[in-house]
C-alpha cells in the first residue's frame, strides 16, 4: 500500500515534534501544504504534495532590519512594487 501525502506529512511533523523542532504549517493554495522550520544556520520550507515532497533551504543570515528604505528597495527590485512605508501609520 502506497504512503499518502497526508501520511508523509504527519510522519514528518511527528519527527519534528520528537526532535523538539519548532515549526509552522501553512497552505498557500498551490496544491501543497508547507512546513516551515529552522535548524542552526538554515531555515527550511518543505512542501508536501500528494505524491512527493520538495524542500528549499535558506542559508542566509536572515538578519532583522528596521530600515524602511532598504525594504522599499527590495520591493522595487524583487516585486517591481512601490512601497509607501509606514511612517504615516
N, C-alpha and C positions, 0 to 999 in steps of 0.2 A: 504494500500500500504506500503510495507516494505521500510525502510530507506536504501539507498545505502551507500557503503563505502565512496564515494565522498561526499555525503550529510553530513555524520557524520564528515568527515574531515573538510569540510567547516564550519560547525556549531562550531566545536571546535576552529578553527582558529579565527572565528568571536568572540567567547568568550574571547580568549586570547587578541585579539585586544581591545575589550571593556574594559578589565581589565588593559590595558596598560602593558601587559607582553610581553617582547621581546622573540622572538622565531626564529628558523630556520627550514626549511623543506628540507629533503633530500630523495633520492631514492637510496637504496643500492642493488637493484636487487633481493630482496627476496620476491617479490610479495606484498610488502607493501610500504607505504610512512611513513617516520619517522618525527615527530615533536619534536624538542629538545627545552626545555625551563627550566628556573630556577625560584625557589622560595627561600625565605630566608632559607638557610641551606640545600637545596636539589636541585639537578639537575635531571630532568626527561626526559626520552625518551619515547614517545608514538608512537607505531606502529599501523597504520591503514591498515587493510586488507579489503577485500570486505564485509565480513560478521561480523567482530568483530574488537575490538581494545584491545591491551595489552599495559602495560607500565612498565618501570623499573625505580625506584627511586634510586638515588645515594646520600648517606648521608655523604660521606667522606668530609674532609676539602678541598680537591682538590687544595691544595696549589701549587704554582708555584715553580719550581726549575730550576737552570741552571747547576746542577751537572751532566755532561755527563756520569760519571762513574755510577751514580745511574740509568740513563736512559739505559745504556748498560746492567746493571743487570736486569732491567725489561724485556728487550728484551730476555735475556738469560732465565730468569725464566718463563715468560709467553708466549714466542713465539719460544723458542729454536733457536734464531737467533743471530748471531754475529753482533753487531752494531759497525761500524768503527769510529764513532764520526765525528765531523765537524771541528776539529781543523785545518785541512789542506785545508779547503774550503775558 
